[in-house]
Amino acid sequence: MGTDFWIVLQWWGTLFLVGAVAFPLTKQLFSSWHDRGYFFSKAVGMAVVTYLVYLLGMLHIAPFVPITIVVVLTVVFLFGLILNKSPKELTLLRWRTILLEEFFFFAALLFWSWVKGHEPSVRGLEKFMDYGFMQSILASTWFPAGDMWYSGFPINYYYFGHTVVAVLTKLSGLDLAFTFNLMLATIFALCATMSFSIGKQLTKGVWGGLLTAWLVTLAGNMQTLYAFTRGYTGEDVQPIWQLLWPIGEFIAKLPEGLERYWYANATRFIPFTIHEFPSYSFVVSDVHGHVLSIPFVLLAIALLLTPHTPLIFYGFLCGVLLMTNALDGPIYVGLFLVVLLISKRMGWKNVVVLISSAAITSLPFLLHFKSFVSGLAVNCPPAFLADRKIGLLLFEGVEKCQHSPLWMMYLLWGFFWYCGIFLFLKKKFTQIEKILIIFFFFSISLLIFPEFFYFKDIYPAHFRSNTMFKLGYDAFILFSIISGYAIVKAIGARKKLFLLFLIPQLFLISIYPIFSVRSYFNSLREYKGLDGLAWMQEQYSDDYVAIEWMKKNAPASSVIVEADGDSYTDYARFSAFTGLPTVVGWAVHEWLWRGTYDVVAPRREDVRIMYESVNIDETKKILATYGVTHVVAGTIERQKYPNLVEGKFPLIGEMVFTSGETRIYAIDNYGK
């Protein structure tokens, strides 16, 4: 941990710089808050600085290099100073408060970096994808960045959050193998500190802040109740009452149930759906769009809780949210419009300013993005409308019908509903409570929506899975903030009956990280370090050396060919870890991003031919079609293509690297 501590310290210094630069601006946004919004300054800096760097690169005004980032940081800082009426205004906030809050953030960052160090591998789930996006962005001089798994085309995904990581990585001078994991720890720390700030502002107390931080960052749902039963395996979900032990056996069988409980089931409880939450995300460690969006989501929520939400900046933030995790943009535009409507501030000028600023912000991204959602579909359509489209609505087959059992919904969301109901147990409401009530009903609407509609993508059986996932994630965060406030108020009002029924529910959602951390991080027994590619050095040592060689020697314009394969596997590892584009990578992911398998299948067949064809002219022609400059021949290629004809590559090009069974061939004149 000794060496890693200095790496964490260097990374924290970068984050501190970004936050300090943005604090003058943040202070204007949160002038009425207890700390002038200091805990939000890093998120503000990440959003504003990254966007300006991205915009300059998109317009080909300034390349994506460290000096551009430094210039943007300077401009943002000076702009913030200009907004302050007097430079002395910045000194009004006690330095003691800043030091305490910065220590809190650093402690949270160091803590989760230590936890993550017990399983740092950039492997499994969608880590190859996220790492590949970041590496591709780092290798880019201009934007949009190229898709590392579909050569010749830009990334067709919401990747602003990945660009944030790339900006921080370049600014810090650290390698992405470390910053990938450090970014996860950063989002954990931002989630904890920003939700703490929101909780403290709402409840006017530190304990309220800590409770809110716990609920948003580490709590789960009441599906943990299954840990106290015989449990179930796989997707064979059974009602809780069918799995209870007889009272006489409960104590004896309890250790067995606690050991058997699988933490991931809490996010895959309702069949054919996904309902994740931040605590799960921080454990499984995918630095994915919904995770990268958390700081900006909390920033948006905090802005809605300020007396006068700055419309232009909030609209800008909604544009950033759209580019980071697509549905978050419309969600928080919609939430703000509801707040405006209920508070009777729904003037057309406000609506125009909000939507215009969000649209203008996201326009450079949208010009290069084609949505892979093909429409809004109706869940359980009537038979007479099956396979039709009316306006914006799609009516697929009657088999596209899934509903969530109420008892399952209760285990997932019942704790939050219970806390939210407490808000209504009074006659008069403060302005803040009115906004929280809007949050409550808005969150319920996010949960109800997938029971009637879903955004159509390529998945047949899990057709409403992504819709429930994206909407439920935001609902969880909003519900957690509401619950923190409600619990503090209930304690203050001494609502004994309410608290009596609250305790077992609070217990069930609070024990979740005990199971998840123990399982994923092997009970924190062995610290392995923060190098996310250490696993590759051990298991694919020849590939690792080859990848490092390519990062240093292959030109940025290179196009590689390697074995393509299924998602969530070790295929397409060279493109993922170098950022250099390959002909095709994870096929199903590209199918989703490109909207059809028809454009993916031919590339897969061409890759097979490049490796297995005995016809040199045919091979050269396909290599030239895609502009391939390097061919990878390693263990995975030999496994995927048993008829691999490697002897032709020295005739087409030159072997420029070899280590064990891994070889790289540079192709002469693109195979022509």
Steps between C-alpha positions, in 0.01 A plus 500: 500500500803727549556573130128514432456763772719742305310419182173578679655821634605607151152428370342690788723797418356502149145488633577774751633722220187448289277573801699806607484645151122451489427616856452870416232396250352242736479757775272712284276201425466408868530836673228408753647164602678429827836448327434707186485170311865405553420129482355557151797693362678190366191387310451852362864508393481156341192599300610846387868430433437174317224653291717791388788267415256276311346795314839640397598157371169449323534837322868429422603817681735340752627140513444267792837551669599600856567865412142536376370370832723744692378796291137398556559469875641852503206641303246332729675635810516857365136483391403396853694789649326745269161371611588574862425861585819525697802269534467542876168319478688175455657536842165521679479121513703375794812314402425259780185388317691451175774300672250278680302434185813432295619258767162326490525465121859375512413247771213365288724489193778321687255256662343378177838497325612262775186289459540495122863396540379160619361425152629755247465293181367683197323187387148364496161661442552812285843608618664426164247730335541788744878471506505485120294819471735680738812371325357595161425853625851529645643402163290763320625841395155620394143401571286301449714211617518188286323178593771251596269210405376627164783653299427800285210626710467719814371369829123480480439508873461761771863537599535842663569339837776294343642825363505638855721206600727563201536870589584422862740226390691734268507772762626264773772339290399155629432192291142400425569160655497686834262787429223263386482367856571838654205647310272242659632603842453864399134449412453314828654796687298754302181303557565484874602864545247658263209303649632591845489865403143465371391317817666755726340787311157339526516391864730775632711239675808284452317179594242566234779543250669177604175305483423635152854419385461143627166446329610638164847348495492165679143389570322230302143377506299260712566204271771420757214340694579189293825466693287384793328226297593183313560723199475420132742438215539681169188671370267255673353768725250363750272692736661574832230317697579175322863505608469571870648248740288357781547708813676211671764481226548873446800555728675182388450572129568876508880481441433285195259757355732791567784318326289403200346841430614641165514879504437543125149355537393830655546661157342220292206415725204567272535254208647637176583838652788694653459727800846606612599761755829682581619260772492209256672710234786595729559133575487347151716791384379570146589865436197519274275786391249467785786505753687788337173693506455482880690824585305694236170350617570608859604843372168533316305396810690750714429779252129418516519548877647850473259796536561620145625229268732653236316411180784526249744297708233243587418467129871460425516228765204316346687504169802351675277237659363404159854454367600297807201270552242581236170473689631709790476811282125477429434375855645808667355736243163341576551520876584868481195570284280329759660710775437814294140396439418420862672815627311707240817615326420327171548805281575437134826693530625264771409196293667642189819591688520157666440291189707725275807490724473120531458461124786735410729328749432152363485599131871432418455150642163432339634591154714183518262279696225278367269369771481123522152532652259439212186629668275512804317168526191401694536225759222239463343643182143400408485225240323713239790749502781245493788571262383852423633850551276792581679832521792460740363179653605150399267206561709186479366146534272405788784288639673825594318510830669515839375640829671523837332311788409746774673297773823515301461873452450536874825319585686723255337834579284455810750662737500818291123504464465463875735791566338714233154455650626670815530825306122511473433462873468873558270784404748762386809452287812708464618594152771234518247237605281590205795439268576169673138394452540580129815284502303221666219486245739553213704200620188288525416596142846380394420160653151483351610597149658161409177326601333664200775610262858422408764640268548241228850363447635171364430275797205260454420350843653784703321764294421732793818424691700808401199727546443380855874512568549862394183638658530298820858615558394863517196409710729329753715812543199732533324261740814474716521877542131518589537214749796660675297815558188308610690286753669800660167682526332190647771471765467869582122468531536178705269299278554178692259281305643617168855435623404159638397374157788688337779321690470152341471652154801726556693199626427299184614769257806584712652150512532479122867610477596233752405235245615681185842616623572165661418314181659718232808603697560161666419631849783756459757232579767580241599843374614472137556862403330747264649384171197391299709304250702295748272203430603510134867500590435175685256321268585642156858613555592488130192699404573753771851562371365525145236752603761715671713479186209611283418794727858625460571414138181477295397832337174655615357436152552124530220252445539153647332168446457251783251230597151635551262331740215505745436782743636481854791278390873550444456547127599832341754563775763673281257764376357548850838552665673699226204705379600418141200402288447143390274381218240370745507434874217388727242419237180532705609837638564627149167352394336714769697815417457467122134403519526186288705183482503530121799734513683297764471150349696579179789638703510187715516285189774720352706462817466121477610507138800719583619236744394178330510561125784332311452747216752780546335731246163462674663574835682805364178634350311481830791646694504792258122546524527580871841667482650243738856585603562231764390140540498337842564127529483379858357223711142625470527530121626143474216379719236692305636412157633141504576524127708814541748538213773701667765430240344745254549807718883518460433493124256792527689698760762464770502350847585800721440348842516156656470374855419137568197411288403861434612662176421829331532546127526844339326496162684657207310785335170389658519162330502639145 
